[in-house]
Amino acid sequence: MSTKKKKYLFEIHFLRAFACLAVLGVHVSATYYSMNDNTFNWFSYFLNQVGRFGTPIFVVIAGFLLFYQVKRNTYSFSKFVTSRISKIIMPLILWSLVYRFLLYYFDNQQIGAIKTEIVKIFTGGHFYHLYFIAIIVQFYFIFPILQKVFRTKTGLVVLTVISFFISYQMIGFDPGIDGFIGNFMASKSFMPLWIFYFSFGGLLAFFWEDIRDFATDFPWTMLTLTLLLTAGAIIEYTINGDLTNRRPSNLFNIPLLSIATIGMYPLLSKWSVLKKPLTLLGKYSMGIYLVHPFVLHLMKFYLPSSTWKMVYLPLTFVAVLLICVGLIRLIQYVPLSSYFIPVPRIKTPHKEKMGNISSKEATA
């Protein structure tokens, strides 16, 4: 089979769906926290802490998708630049402006100097979730070099090992520099802090068939591994208190959890009641990531205070998810909507091996 033949990575789409749900869990629970005098209950705290696996997994997926092109010899610098501008940089700019207006209108945050506002756009400073998009943009500046230097399986192993030590050293990093540069280097928006997850995504891409085939041959084992990692997170935040998505344990948790989620694909996709919603979430994950804080912010202002009783958190979670999907569908009717929300196509496989518990790549 030609390496250039198009393939659709359904397992990665599932991984993206779970990352999306995790991030949504963090922000919905954080909203309930702020609306309840800065207090959690056991469920909202669980959702908030375990959901912090989500953003690093999104970084893994970003690295995977870029390095997968290199592996299949479909990477083109010119196409890379044009697609990244339209699919990431333009949404970052446009949604930064949307959220800046939101803060101005609802929170009375006055517009600052033009230079300050522009810097905030490209550092993801206009709203709490945009830092992730800013991180990905920073990766785009080094990826053309990385793909030239590390374009073999051995090269990706070396890059991942080097990146592990870089990311580990960056946790709690203090550059000892005052002003904007020092603050940026010490912030969660600074790319080297996340480079291990990006590199691991590349490693996953270059060893994709081997890792996928192994993981999907043992879906129940992968489910057990996922439950153990979740239990480990519960123990960790119970002992140590609040966790962040930048904790050292995630340097081990995220690779294992990514592989485990991929391995659960044939198990979960046997039931259409799970497969169809997760496929849709994977398709709309970028849009949901961009839109859901907008929805939550408006809900805080317009919904009655009774909405924020902890018992209603699961319903609010589902409501936010459905509203985001509806908004994305509406936005897609607007001309040039892809600059606001890039939505990948879902391809229907000719044949999926659902009777056997092993999953292969679906060919479109």
ABEGO torsion letter per residue (X at the ends): XBAABBBBBAAAAAAAAAAAAAAAAAAAAAAAAAAAGGBBBAAAAAAAAAAAAAAAAAAAAAAAAAAAAAAAGABBAAAAAAAAAAAAAAAAAAAAAAAAAAAAAAAGBBBBBAAAAAAAAAAGAABAAAAAAAAAAAAAAAAAAAAAABABAAAAAAAAAAAAAAAAAABGBBAGBBEAAAAAAABAABAAAAAAAAAAAAAAAAAAAAAAAAAAABAAAAAAAAAAAAAAAAAAAAAAEBBBAABAAAAAAAAAAAAAAAAAAAAAAABAAAAAAAAAAAAAAAAAAAAAAAAAAAAAAABBAAAABAAAAAAAAAAAAAAAAAAAAAAAABBGAAAABBBBBBBBBABBBAABABBBBBBX
